[in-house]
């Protein structure tokens, strides 16, 4: 990853193929690195119980405040090397929060295999969407507004379900999360490949959130269905 984070467009305001490839390459590299603090965050949280701070209604408020605060900071620093540090701190924070779900699933009889299945499923989704993004020639930028609306609906539903505490509601929400963010993955990858996203820090943040939500959704589905057996 170069020191100069901003990818400058070529003449005519359009990125050349070489520039697009550089953004994609840097994005994949930073995305891979971002998984390290995520795993460290999960381990730290499981050992200390820090994930308990993000449980319940007040915990959700704390999580949303922290997440949006980090994302705002990433947006403000994305054109400098500081953006990488803020992004990695954010992924550690997300690992801390994710540990709560992983701890619950690990408590099931086949917990470890469920976590590995969710991991494998997420990797499979990413591979399929990356392949589709590379072969689809048509412009799919119009998907963005519909996916944004879908994500908002799911977020509102998740907040409501905190009060209701319905397992069926959680199952429905998790299924929608997997579907919506799988499509978001395709959309974000296509944006990078088409030159619509020129900053690899922003691109990494988008793909990280897609992967995080798909993994979390799959893990929740597996956990709910296994606990009801």
MDAnalysis code that builds the backbone (N, CA, C; Angstrom):
import MDAnalysis as mda
import numpy as np

u = mda.Universe.empty(687, n_residues=229, atom_resindex=np.repeat(np.arange(229), 3), trajectory=True)
u.add_TopologyAttr("name", ["N", "CA", "C"] * 229)
u.add_TopologyAttr("resid", np.arange(1, 230))
u.add_TopologyAttr("resname", ["UNK", "UNK", "UNK", "UNK", "UNK", "UNK", "UNK", "UNK", "UNK", "UNK", "UNK", "UNK", "UNK", "UNK", "UNK", "UNK", "UNK", "UNK", "UNK", "UNK", "UNK", "UNK", "UNK", "UNK", "UNK", "UNK", "UNK", "UNK", "UNK", "UNK", "UNK", "UNK", "UNK", "UNK", "UNK", "UNK", "UNK", "UNK", "UNK", "UNK", "UNK", "UNK", "UNK", "UNK", "UNK", "UNK", "UNK", "UNK", "UNK", "UNK", "UNK", "UNK", "UNK", "UNK", "UNK", "UNK", "UNK", "UNK", "UNK", "UNK", "UNK", "UNK", "UNK", "UNK", "UNK", "UNK", "UNK", "UNK", "UNK", "UNK", "UNK", "UNK", "UNK", "UNK", "UNK", "UNK", "UNK", "UNK", "UNK", "UNK", "UNK", "UNK", "UNK", "UNK", "UNK", "UNK", "UNK", "UNK", "UNK", "UNK", "UNK", "UNK", "UNK", "UNK", "UNK", "UNK", "UNK", "UNK", "UNK", "UNK", "UNK", "UNK", "UNK", "UNK", "UNK", "UNK", "UNK", "UNK", "UNK", "UNK", "UNK", "UNK", "UNK", "UNK", "UNK", "UNK", "UNK", "UNK", "UNK", "UNK", "UNK", "UNK", "UNK", "UNK", "UNK", "UNK", "UNK", "UNK", "UNK", "UNK", "UNK", "UNK", "UNK", "UNK", "UNK", "UNK", "UNK", "UNK", "UNK", "UNK", "UNK", "UNK", "UNK", "UNK", "UNK", "UNK", "UNK", "UNK", "UNK", "UNK", "UNK", "UNK", "UNK", "UNK", "UNK", "UNK", "UNK", "UNK", "UNK", "UNK", "UNK", "UNK", "UNK", "UNK", "UNK", "UNK", "UNK", "UNK", "UNK", "UNK", "UNK", "UNK", "UNK", "UNK", "UNK", "UNK", "UNK", "UNK", "UNK", "UNK", "UNK", "UNK", "UNK", "UNK", "UNK", "UNK", "UNK", "UNK", "UNK", "UNK", "UNK", "UNK", "UNK", "UNK", "UNK", "UNK", "UNK", "UNK", "UNK", "UNK", "UNK", "UNK", "UNK", "UNK", "UNK", "UNK", "UNK", "UNK", "UNK", "UNK", "UNK", "UNK", "UNK", "UNK", "UNK", "UNK", "UNK", "UNK", "UNK", "UNK", "UNK", "UNK", "UNK", "UNK", "UNK", "UNK", "UNK", "UNK", "UNK"])
u.atoms.positions = np.array([
    [0.850, -1.191, 0.000],
    [0.000, 0.000, 0.000],
    [0.879, 1.231, 0.000],
    [0.639, 2.085, -0.935],
    [1.483, 3.266, -1.060],
    [1.139, 4.296, -0.006],
    [2.068, 5.196, 0.225],
    [1.845, 6.264, 1.196],
    [0.757, 7.197, 0.721],
    [0.703, 7.430, -0.608],
    [-0.321, 8.300, -1.157],
    [-1.599, 7.506, -1.354],
    [-2.565, 7.703, -0.457],
    [-3.769, 6.893, -0.443],
    [-4.698, 7.242, -1.586],
    [-4.794, 8.501, -1.933],
    [-5.728, 8.936, -2.960],
    [-5.266, 8.451, -4.319],
    [-6.168, 7.834, -5.060],
    [-5.860, 7.388, -6.408],
    [-6.354, 8.454, -7.387],
    [-5.454, 9.141, -8.050],
    [-5.829, 10.239, -8.928],
    [-6.322, 9.717, -10.272],
    [-7.456, 10.230, -10.760],
    [-7.978, 9.777, -12.035],
    [-7.119, 10.233, -13.195],
    [-7.193, 9.459, -14.292],
    [-6.480, 9.824, -15.497],
    [-7.217, 10.947, -16.209],
    [-6.689, 11.353, -17.352],
    [-7.335, 12.393, -18.133],
    [-8.757, 11.979, -18.461],
    [-9.673, 12.933, -18.365],
    [-11.072, 12.638, -18.631],
    [-11.821, 12.208, -17.390],
    [-11.119, 12.128, -16.240],
    [-11.793, 11.789, -14.989],
    [-12.093, 10.311, -14.832],
    [-11.505, 9.461, -15.693],
    [-11.758, 8.031, -15.641],
    [-10.469, 7.307, -15.290],
    [-10.535, 6.389, -14.332],
    [-9.343, 5.641, -13.953],
    [-8.933, 4.700, -15.072],
    [-7.632, 4.621, -15.320],
    [-7.133, 3.645, -16.277],
    [-7.253, 2.249, -15.673],
    [-7.115, 1.222, -16.493],
    [-7.204, -0.147, -15.994],
    [-6.117, -0.432, -14.981],
    [-4.920, 0.108, -15.210],
    [-3.816, -0.095, -14.271],
    [-4.134, 0.540, -12.914],
    [-4.756, 1.719, -12.937],
    [-5.118, 2.391, -11.689],
    [-6.221, 1.632, -10.960],
    [-7.182, 1.110, -11.712],
    [-8.241, 0.307, -11.101],
    [-7.660, -0.940, -10.446],
    [-6.741, -1.577, -11.135],
    [-6.110, -2.774, -10.593],
    [-5.324, -2.454, -9.326],
    [-4.690, -1.282, -9.284],
    [-3.930, -0.883, -8.103],
    [-4.859, -0.664, -6.910],
    [-5.986, -0.011, -7.148],
    [-6.960, 0.196, -6.071],
    [-7.470, -1.143, -5.557],
    [-7.796, -2.055, -6.488],
    [-8.305, -3.370, -6.100],
    [-7.249, -4.158, -5.333],
    [-6.010, -4.110, -5.803],
    [-4.922, -4.833, -5.143],
    [-4.688, -4.301, -3.727],
    [-4.630, -2.985, -3.589],
    [-4.437, -2.380, -2.264],
    [-5.609, -2.673, -1.339],
    [-6.809, -2.709, -1.911],
    [-8.002, -3.015, -1.122],
    [-7.939, -4.432, -0.584],
    [-7.609, -5.388, -1.441],
    [-7.507, -6.780, -1.002],
    [-6.431, -6.952, 0.064],
    [-5.315, -6.249, -0.094],
    [-4.229, -6.349, 0.880],
    [-4.660, -5.804, 2.234],
    [-5.255, -4.616, 2.235],
    [-5.691, -4.016, 3.493],
    [-6.829, -4.821, 4.113],
    [-7.697, -5.391, 3.276],
    [-8.790, -6.217, 3.777],
    [-8.238, -7.443, 4.502],
    [-7.218, -8.060, 3.930],
    [-6.598, -9.217, 4.572],
    [-5.959, -8.828, 5.902],
    [-5.250, -7.695, 5.915],
    [-4.611, -7.217, 7.149],
    [-5.659, -6.901, 8.216],
    [-6.807, -6.378, 7.795],
    [-7.853, -5.972, 8.748],
    [-8.434, -7.150, 9.519],
    [-8.267, -8.358, 8.999],
    [-8.782, -9.530, 9.703],
    [-7.963, -9.842, 10.953],
    [-6.707, -9.401, 10.978],
    [-5.847, -9.676, 12.134],
    [-6.367, -8.980, 13.394],
    [-6.593, -7.639, 13.376],
    [-7.141, -7.010, 14.575],
    [-8.554, -7.491, 14.902],
    [-9.297, -7.944, 13.896],
    [-10.630, -8.483, 14.179],
    [-10.510, -9.730, 15.047],
    [-9.611, -10.644, 14.664],
    [-9.396, -11.868, 15.440],
    [-8.856, -11.529, 16.821],
    [-7.936, -10.572, 16.889],
    [-7.398, -10.153, 18.187],
    [-8.493, -9.558, 19.062],
    [-9.387, -8.798, 18.450],
    [-10.503, -8.220, 19.191],
    [-11.423, -9.291, 19.745],
    [-11.698, -10.321, 18.946],
    [-12.530, -11.436, 19.405],
    [-11.868, -12.141, 20.578],
    [-10.576, -12.430, 20.466],
    [-9.852, -13.136, 21.532],
    [-9.823, -12.310, 22.813],
    [-9.528, -11.015, 22.668],
    [-9.490, -10.125, 23.836],
    [-10.853, -10.077, 24.518],
    [-11.900, -9.948, 23.721],
    [-13.251, -9.810, 24.266],
    [-13.725, -11.087, 24.941],
    [-13.385, -12.239, 24.357],
    [-13.801, -13.508, 24.956],
    [-13.073, -13.759, 26.277],
    [-11.837, -13.291, 26.375],
    [-11.064, -13.485, 27.602],
    [-11.472, -12.518, 28.707],
    [-11.863, -11.323, 28.337],
    [-12.186, -10.285, 29.321],
    [-13.682, -10.085, 29.527],
    [-14.484, -10.618, 28.613],
    [-15.925, -10.399, 28.706],
    [-16.348, -9.011, 28.249],
    [-15.488, -8.343, 27.474],
    [-15.788, -6.976, 27.032],
    [-17.042, -6.909, 26.163],
    [-17.388, -8.013, 25.492],
    [-18.569, -8.016, 24.628],
    [-19.855, -7.764, 25.406],
    [-19.839, -7.992, 26.719],
    [-21.027, -7.775, 27.536],
    [-21.427, -6.304, 27.581],
    [-20.478, -5.421, 27.275],
    [-20.774, -3.986, 27.249],
    [-21.714, -3.628, 26.106],
    [-21.846, -4.530, 25.120],
    [-22.631, -4.238, 23.933],
    [-23.887, -5.100, 23.843],
    [-24.318, -5.612, 24.978],
    [-25.528, -6.416, 25.021],
    [-26.703, -5.583, 25.506],
    [-27.916, -5.946, 25.089],
    [-29.105, -5.222, 25.509],
    [-29.281, -3.906, 24.770],
    [-30.241, -3.129, 25.222],
    [-30.585, -1.866, 24.556],
    [-29.457, -0.850, 24.670],
    [-28.948, -0.681, 25.890],
    [-27.853, 0.278, 26.070],
    [-26.604, -0.184, 25.322],
    [-26.398, -1.474, 25.262],
    [-25.261, -2.003, 24.532],
    [-25.359, -1.724, 23.044],
    [-26.575, -1.825, 22.490],
    [-26.758, -1.523, 21.077],
    [-26.497, -0.047, 20.800],
    [-26.945, 0.810, 21.709],
    [-26.681, 2.250, 21.560],
    [-25.177, 2.509, 21.573],
    [-24.462, 1.836, 22.498],
    [-23.011, 1.993, 22.594],
    [-22.332, 1.493, 21.321],
    [-22.825, 0.362, 20.803],
    [-22.241, -0.190, 19.573],
    [-22.460, 0.745, 18.392],
    [-23.695, 1.217, 18.213],
    [-23.986, 2.101, 17.085],
    [-23.187, 3.396, 17.181],
    [-23.083, 3.939, 18.408],
    [-22.307, 5.156, 18.594],
    [-20.840, 4.946, 18.263],
    [-20.289, 3.830, 18.737],
    [-18.889, 3.529, 18.454],
    [-18.640, 3.262, 16.982],
    [-19.516, 2.470, 16.357],
    [-19.340, 2.106, 14.950],
    [-19.422, 3.319, 14.043],
    [-20.459, 4.133, 14.238],
    [-20.616, 5.313, 13.382],
    [-19.534, 6.352, 13.665],
    [-19.064, 6.398, 14.921],
    [-17.967, 7.296, 15.245],
    [-16.692, 6.899, 14.520],
    [-16.402, 5.618, 14.502],
    [-15.230, 5.117, 13.783],
    [-15.357, 5.374, 12.285],
    [-16.540, 5.104, 11.730],
    [-16.721, 5.274, 10.293],
    [-16.593, 6.742, 9.882],
    [-17.051, 7.626, 10.754],
    [-16.887, 9.063, 10.493],
    [-15.401, 9.424, 10.501],
    [-14.660, 8.883, 11.473],
    [-13.226, 9.166, 11.573],
    [-12.469, 8.604, 10.371],
    [-12.878, 7.415, 9.903],
    [-12.239, 6.822, 8.729],
    [-12.468, 7.692, 7.507],
    [-13.679, 8.182, 7.352],
    [-14.003, 9.045, 6.213],
    [-13.175, 10.326, 6.246],
    [-12.940, 10.856, 7.430],
    [-12.183, 12.099, 7.568],
    [-10.687, 11.900, 7.337],
    [-10.187, 10.700, 7.561],
    [-8.743, 10.463, 7.470],
    [-8.356, 9.558, 6.298],
    [-9.297, 9.243, 5.432],
    [-9.054, 8.257, 4.376],
    [-8.007, 8.692, 3.350],
    [-7.715, 9.982, 3.281],
    [-6.737, 10.469, 2.307],
    [-5.329, 10.581, 2.878],
    [-5.107, 9.957, 4.034],
    [-3.770, 9.964, 4.640],
    [-3.509, 8.610, 5.268],
    [-2.281, 8.386, 5.668],
    [-1.913, 7.130, 6.307],
    [-2.657, 6.888, 7.609],
    [-3.142, 7.962, 8.253],
    [-3.894, 7.809, 9.500],
    [-5.161, 6.981, 9.284],
    [-5.694, 7.058, 8.072],
    [-6.918, 6.324, 7.778],
    [-6.748, 4.829, 7.963],
    [-5.575, 4.305, 7.626],
    [-5.306, 2.871, 7.793],
    [-5.344, 2.510, 9.274],
    [-4.706, 3.339, 10.117],
    [-4.672, 3.071, 11.554],
    [-6.075, 3.108, 12.154],
    [-6.873, 4.091, 11.741],
    [-8.241, 4.206, 12.261],
    [-9.070, 3.009, 11.808],
    [-8.893, 2.595, 10.553],
    [-9.629, 1.444, 10.040],
    [-9.287, 0.185, 10.827],
    [-8.010, -0.033, 11.097],
    [-7.598, -1.221, 11.842],
    [-8.112, -1.172, 13.283],
    [-8.162, 0.014, 13.879],
    [-8.742, 0.151, 15.218],
    [-10.232, -0.192, 15.183],
    [-10.894, 0.208, 14.109],
    [-12.318, -0.093, 13.941],
    [-12.545, -1.600, 13.841],
    [-11.682, -2.289, 13.105],
    [-11.858, -3.735, 12.956],
    [-11.607, -4.462, 14.285],
    [-10.719, -3.933, 15.114],
    [-10.531, -4.494, 16.453],
    [-11.819, -4.324, 17.259],
    [-12.401, -3.131, 17.191],
    [-13.661, -2.837, 17.882],
    [-14.757, -3.796, 17.432],
    [-14.844, -4.049, 16.129],
    [-15.872, -4.946, 15.609],
    [-15.626, -6.379, 16.092],
    [-14.365, -6.766, 16.236],
    [-14.053, -8.075, 16.782],
    [-14.513, -8.207, 18.223],
    [-14.325, -7.138, 18.996],
    [-14.781, -7.127, 20.388],
    [-16.284, -7.374, 20.463],
    [-17.030, -6.726, 19.590],
    [-18.489, -6.866, 19.576],
    [-18.889, -8.262, 19.084],
    [-18.231, -8.745, 18.038],
    [-18.567, -10.041, 17.445],
    [-18.363, -11.189, 18.423],
    [-17.484, -11.006, 19.389],
    [-17.184, -12.071, 20.347],
    [-18.417, -12.532, 21.109],
    [-19.391, -11.656, 21.294],
    [-20.610, -12.034, 22.009],
    [-21.356, -13.148, 21.292],
    [-21.552, -12.989, 19.985],
    [-22.234, -14.006, 19.189],
    [-21.410, -15.285, 19.109],
    [-20.099, -15.135, 18.898],
    [-19.235, -16.311, 18.806],
    [-19.252, -17.092, 20.122],
    [-19.244, -16.389, 21.246],
    [-19.281, -17.055, 22.552],
    [-20.555, -17.870, 22.721],
    [-21.694, -17.296, 22.303],
    [-22.967, -18.014, 22.418],
    [-22.976, -19.259, 21.531],
    [-22.483, -19.114, 20.308],
    [-22.473, -20.251, 19.383],
    [-21.483, -21.315, 19.855],
    [-20.336, -20.894, 20.361],
    [-19.332, -21.844, 20.837],
    [-19.852, -22.649, 22.024],
    [-20.849, -22.118, 22.719],
    [-21.437, -22.827, 23.847],
    [-22.343, -23.965, 23.431],
    [-22.686, -24.039, 22.148],
    [-23.508, -25.138, 21.644],
    [-22.660, -26.392, 21.471],
    [-23.331, -27.531, 21.382],
    [-22.633, -28.819, 21.303],
    [-21.657, -28.870, 20.131],
    [-22.076, -28.349, 18.977],
    [-21.227, -28.356, 17.780],
    [-20.760, -26.951, 17.418],
    [-20.541, -26.140, 18.443],
    [-20.190, -24.737, 18.253],
    [-18.997, -24.484, 17.340],
    [-17.847, -25.127, 17.587],
    [-16.670, -24.878, 16.736],
    [-16.927, -25.157, 15.262],
    [-17.651, -26.238, 14.967],
    [-17.929, -26.559, 13.563],
    [-18.881, -25.535, 12.939],
    [-19.780, -24.968, 13.741],
    [-20.694, -23.937, 13.232],
    [-19.921, -22.675, 12.861],
    [-18.954, -22.299, 13.700],
    [-18.136, -21.116, 13.410],
    [-17.348, -21.328, 12.123],
    [-16.760, -22.514, 11.962],
    [-15.994, -22.807, 10.754],
    [-16.898, -22.866, 9.525],
    [-18.125, -23.358, 9.696],
    [-19.075, -23.399, 8.582],
    [-19.449, -21.985, 8.150],
    [-19.683, -21.106, 9.129],
    [-20.008, -19.712, 8.805],
    [-18.831, -19.035, 8.116],
    [-17.618, -19.329, 8.577],
    [-16.415, -18.770, 7.950],
    [-16.283, -19.258, 6.512],
    [-16.460, -20.559, 6.314],
    [-16.373, -21.117, 4.967],
    [-17.459, -20.581, 4.055],
    [-18.664, -20.433, 4.604],
    [-19.772, -19.887, 3.817],
    [-19.509, -18.456, 3.393],
    [-18.935, -17.672, 4.300],
    [-18.613, -16.277, 3.976],
    [-17.546, -16.202, 2.895],
    [-16.534, -17.040, 3.016],
    [-15.477, -17.086, 1.996],
    [-16.063, -17.492, 0.648],
    [-17.010, -18.438, 0.663],
    [-17.652, -18.870, -0.570],
    [-18.458, -17.757, -1.219],
    [-19.195, -17.013, -0.400],
    [-19.980, -15.886, -0.912],
    [-19.063, -14.846, -1.548],
    [-17.948, -14.550, -0.872],
    [-17.013, -13.561, -1.401],
    [-16.440, -14.012, -2.740],
    [-16.077, -15.280, -2.832],
    [-15.522, -15.810, -4.083],
    [-16.537, -15.699, -5.213],
    [-17.784, -16.073, -4.938],
    [-18.833, -16.011, -5.968],
    [-19.074, -14.573, -6.400],
    [-19.162, -13.651, -5.445],
    [-19.451, -12.259, -5.781],
    [-18.274, -11.603, -6.509],
    [-17.049, -11.961, -6.117],
    [-15.878, -11.427, -6.814],
    [-15.841, -11.922, -8.255],
    [-16.220, -13.182, -8.451],
    [-16.263, -13.744, -9.802],
    [-17.335, -13.050, -10.634],
    [-18.521, -12.879, -10.053],
    [-19.615, -12.213, -10.764],
    [-19.239, -10.771, -11.118],
    [-18.604, -10.084, -10.180],
    [-18.221, -8.689, -10.421],
    [-17.246, -8.571, -11.578],
    [-16.428, -9.597, -11.767],
    [-15.431, -9.550, -12.842],
    [-16.008, -9.915, -14.207],
    [-17.140, -10.616, -14.224],
    [-17.710, -11.046, -15.513],
    [-18.925, -10.230, -15.942],
    [-19.597, -9.586, -14.984],
    [-20.762, -8.767, -15.333],
    [-20.283, -7.492, -16.019],
    [-20.788, -7.224, -17.174],
    [-20.374, -6.050, -17.943],
    [-21.309, -4.858, -17.770],
    [-22.536, -5.114, -17.428],
    [-23.501, -4.024, -17.317],
    [-23.278, -3.203, -16.049],
    [-23.773, -1.983, -16.070],
    [-23.659, -1.083, -14.922],
    [-24.704, -1.466, -13.882],
    [-24.261, -1.756, -12.660],
    [-25.205, -2.121, -11.595],
    [-25.227, -1.069, -10.486],
    [-24.744, 0.139, -10.796],
    [-24.683, 1.188, -9.769],
    [-26.063, 1.554, -9.240],
    [-27.103, 1.288, -10.039],
    [-28.461, 1.595, -9.589],
    [-28.904, 0.744, -8.416],
    [-28.206, -0.371, -8.175],
    [-28.542, -1.233, -7.040],
    [-28.296, -0.536, -5.710],
    [-27.393, 0.431, -5.718],
    [-26.945, 1.043, -4.474],
    [-28.065, 1.597, -3.616],
    [-28.975, 2.350, -4.224],
    [-30.037, 2.992, -3.432],
    [-30.997, 1.958, -2.849],
    [-31.254, 0.867, -3.596],
    [-32.158, -0.169, -3.096],
    [-31.505, -0.963, -1.974],
    [-30.232, -1.228, -2.111],
    [-29.519, -1.936, -1.057],
    [-29.430, -1.093, 0.212],
    [-29.254, 0.220, 0.043],
    [-29.197, 1.123, 1.200],
    [-30.522, 1.103, 1.952],
    [-31.622, 1.159, 1.204],
    [-32.951, 1.103, 1.828],
    [-33.134, -0.226, 2.548],
    [-32.708, -1.316, 1.896],
    [-32.818, -2.628, 2.520],
    [-32.018, -2.722, 3.804],
    [-30.805, -2.158, 3.802],
    [-29.964, -2.175, 4.999],
    [-30.600, -1.380, 6.133],
    [-31.224, -0.249, 5.798],
    [-31.905, 0.557, 6.816],
    [-33.081, -0.199, 7.418],
    [-33.843, -0.873, 6.569],
    [-34.996, -1.646, 7.044],
    [-34.539, -2.751, 7.996],
    [-33.465, -3.434, 7.615],
    [-32.935, -4.508, 8.460],
    [-32.429, -3.951, 9.790],
    [-31.761, -2.796, 9.762],
    [-31.253, -2.202, 10.994],
    [-32.396, -1.829, 11.933],
    [-33.454, -1.242, 11.378],
    [-34.618, -0.893, 12.195],
    [-35.253, -2.155, 12.768],
    [-35.363, -3.194, 11.927],
    [-35.918, -4.458, 12.399],
    [-35.091, -5.065, 13.512],
    [-33.764, -4.971, 13.409],
    [-32.882, -5.511, 14.441],
    [-33.052, -4.760, 15.760],
    [-33.206, -3.434, 15.661],
    [-33.416, -2.625, 16.876],
    [-34.739, -3.001, 17.538],
    [-35.787, -3.158, 16.733],
    [-37.091, -3.543, 17.269],
    [-37.017, -4.912, 17.932],
    [-36.276, -5.816, 17.303],
    [-36.194, -7.177, 17.838],
    [-35.429, -7.239, 19.152],
    [-34.601, -6.238, 19.430],
    [-33.935, -6.176, 20.729],
    [-34.969, -6.082, 21.841],
    [-36.036, -5.327, 21.590],
    [-37.107, -5.167, 22.576],
    [-37.993, -6.419, 22.626],
    [-38.223, -7.026, 21.452],
    [-39.122, -8.179, 21.384],
    [-38.423, -9.457, 21.832],
    [-37.190, -9.633, 21.392],
    [-36.420, -10.824, 21.751],
    [-36.928, -12.089, 21.091],
    [-37.376, -11.981, 19.840],
    [-37.931, -13.122, 19.129],
    [-36.851, -13.875, 18.354],
    [-36.783, -15.199, 18.553],
    [-35.819, -16.018, 17.810],
    [-36.196, -16.082, 16.334],
    [-37.490, -16.157, 16.057],
    [-37.948, -16.182, 14.666],
    [-37.615, -14.860, 13.985],
    [-37.835, -13.771, 14.721],
    [-37.501, -12.452, 14.182],
    [-36.013, -12.344, 13.886],
    [-35.198, -12.877, 14.780],
    [-33.746, -12.845, 14.578],
    [-33.353, -13.687, 13.382],
    [-34.037, -14.815, 13.190],
    [-33.746, -15.688, 12.058],
    [-34.074, -14.993, 10.739],
    [-35.222, -14.314, 10.700],
    [-35.633, -13.587, 9.494],
    [-34.658, -12.449, 9.198],
    [-34.316, -11.696, 10.239],
    [-33.399, -10.566, 10.070],
    [-32.030, -11.057, 9.594],
    [-31.538, -12.133, 10.186],
    [-30.225, -12.666, 9.807],
    [-30.221, -13.144, 8.358],
    [-31.324, -13.750, 7.931],
    [-31.429, -14.202, 6.542],
    [-31.402, -13.017, 5.587],
    [-32.131, -11.960, 5.940],
    [-32.134, -10.750, 5.116],
    [-30.748, -10.104, 5.089],
    [-30.067, -10.123, 6.219],
    [-28.718, -9.555, 6.292],
    [-27.775, -10.282, 5.333],
    [-27.838, -11.606, 5.336],
    [-26.972, -12.380, 4.444],
    [-27.269, -12.039, 2.989],
    [-28.551, -11.963, 2.639],
    [-28.928, -11.655, 1.267],
    [-28.521, -10.259, 0.833],
    [-28.842, -9.277, 1.658],
    [-28.573, -7.880, 1.313],
    [-27.081, -7.605, 1.226],
    [-26.318, -8.095, 2.202],
    [-24.892, -7.763, 2.203],
    [-24.088, -8.638, 1.245],
    [-24.639, -9.761, 0.817],
    [-24.007, -10.505, -0.271],
    [-24.110, -9.686, -1.557],
    [-25.285, -9.096, -1.788],
    [-25.464, -8.241, -2.957],
    [-24.650, -6.962, -2.831],
    [-24.541, -6.447, -1.609],
    [-23.695, -5.268, -1.369],
    [-22.235, -5.585, -1.715],
    [-21.818, -6.816, -1.433],
    [-20.460, -7.238, -1.748],
    [-20.228, -7.167, -3.258],
    [-21.211, -7.676, -4.006],
    [-21.134, -7.617, -5.464],
    [-21.082, -6.170, -5.935],
    [-21.942, -5.347, -5.363],
    [-22.015, -3.930, -5.740],
    [-20.692, -3.211, -5.448],
    [-20.147, -3.416, -4.266],
    [-18.914, -2.719, -3.880],
    [-17.719, -3.190, -4.699],
    [-17.640, -4.486, -4.964],
    [-16.554, -5.005, -5.803],
    [-16.644, -4.452, -7.219],
    [-17.867, -4.378, -7.746],
    [-18.063, -3.861, -9.103],
    [-17.702, -2.381, -9.169],
    [-17.999, -1.637, -8.106],
    [-17.634, -0.224, -8.051],
    [-16.124, -0.043, -8.152],
    [-15.388, -0.894, -7.443],
    [-13.926, -0.812, -7.481],
    [-13.413, -1.173, -8.873],
    [-13.916, -2.268, -9.410],
    [-13.448, -2.741, -10.711],
    [-13.796, -1.789, -11.851],
    [-14.899, -1.054, -11.700],
    [-15.319, -0.110, -12.741],
    [-14.722, 1.279, -12.552],
    [-13.965, 1.471, -11.467],
    [-13.342, 2.763, -11.205],
    [-14.245, 3.746, -10.486],
    [-15.373, 3.251, -9.966],
    [-16.280, 4.144, -9.237],
    [-15.792, 4.482, -7.848],
    [-14.943, 3.624, -7.283],
    [-14.326, 3.875, -5.974],
    [-12.831, 3.999, -6.181],
    [-12.274, 5.153, -5.835],
    [-10.860, 5.420, -6.113],
    [-9.984, 5.423, -4.866],
    [-10.586, 5.248, -3.689],
    [-9.835, 5.277, -2.435],
    [-9.880, 3.892, -1.804],
    [-8.716, 3.259, -1.642],
    [-8.745, 1.873, -1.178],
    [-9.119, 1.745, 0.300],
    [-8.998, 2.800, 1.078],
    [-9.435, 2.732, 2.473],
    [-10.960, 2.691, 2.540],
    [-11.609, 3.542, 1.765],
    [-13.076, 3.512, 1.693],
    [-13.560, 2.184, 1.133],
    [-12.861, 1.694, 0.116],
    [-13.233, 0.417, -0.501],
    [-13.091, -0.727, 0.502],
    [-12.018, -0.706, 1.280],
    [-11.803, -1.754, 2.281],
    [-12.878, -1.716, 3.350],
    [-13.232, -0.515, 3.799],
    [-14.278, -0.382, 4.818],
    [-15.584, -0.975, 4.314],
    [-15.951, -0.665, 3.072],
    [-17.204, -1.169, 2.514],
    [-17.195, -2.696, 2.448],
    [-16.119, -3.273, 1.923],
    [-16.047, -4.725, 1.794],
    [-15.952, -5.410, 3.162],
    [-15.251, -4.773, 4.092],
    [-15.146, -5.339, 5.439],
    [-16.523, -5.451, 6.068],
    [-17.330, -4.394, 5.952],
    [-18.674, -4.414, 6.532],
    [-19.546, -5.460, 5.848],
    [-19.375, -5.628, 4.531],
    [-20.121, -6.663, 3.818],
    [-19.769, -8.043, 4.375],
    [-18.475, -8.318, 4.485],
    [-18.008, -9.614, 4.972],
    [-18.428, -9.833, 6.421],
    [-18.272, -8.815, 7.245],
    [-18.633, -8.912, 8.656],
    [-20.107, -9.266, 8.807],
    [-20.961, -8.586, 8.068],
    [-22.401, -8.812, 8.199],
    [-22.833, -10.163, 7.649],
    [-22.216, -10.595, 6.544],
    [-22.544, -11.919, 6.013],
    [-22.127, -13.000, 7.007],
    [-20.913, -12.885, 7.555],
    [-20.440, -13.866, 8.534],
    [-21.337, -13.878, 9.768],
    [-21.645, -12.703, 10.276],
    [-22.483, -12.604, 11.467],
    [-23.868, -13.180, 11.203],
    [-24.427, -12.881, 10.018],
    [-25.741, -13.399, 9.675],
    [-25.745, -14.908, 9.563],
    [-24.745, -15.465, 8.876],
    [-24.657, -16.922, 8.743],
    [-24.476, -17.596, 10.102],
    [-23.638, -17.000, 10.941],
    [-23.387, -17.580, 12.258],
    [-24.646, -17.554, 13.116],
    [-25.399, -16.467, 13.016],
    [-26.652, -16.366, 13.780],
    [-27.663, -17.407, 13.299],
    [-27.771, -17.572, 11.983],
    [-28.693, -18.566, 11.418],
    [-28.315, -19.963, 11.888],
    [-27.033, -20.295, 11.794],
    [-26.569, -21.611, 12.208],
    [-26.785, -21.836, 13.717],
    [-26.540, -20.788, 14.487],
    [-26.715, -20.901, 15.924],
    [-28.172, -21.102, 16.319],
    [-29.071, -20.351, 15.689],
    [-30.499, -20.459, 16.010],
    [-31.050, -21.807, 15.602],
    [-30.733, -22.239, 14.383],
    [-31.262, -23.511, 13.894],
    [-30.689, -24.703, 14.663],
    [-29.430, -24.599, 15.098],
    [-28.816, -25.702, 15.834],
    [-29.361, -25.798, 17.263],
    [-29.608, -24.643, 17.875],
    [-30.107, -24.642, 19.248],
    [-31.548, -25.119, 19.340],
    [-32.264, -25.071, 18.201],
    [-33.671, -25.501, 18.199],
    [-33.828, -26.978, 17.871],
    [-32.684, -27.653, 17.556],
    [-32.761, -29.083, 17.223],
    [-33.099, -29.910, 18.469],
])
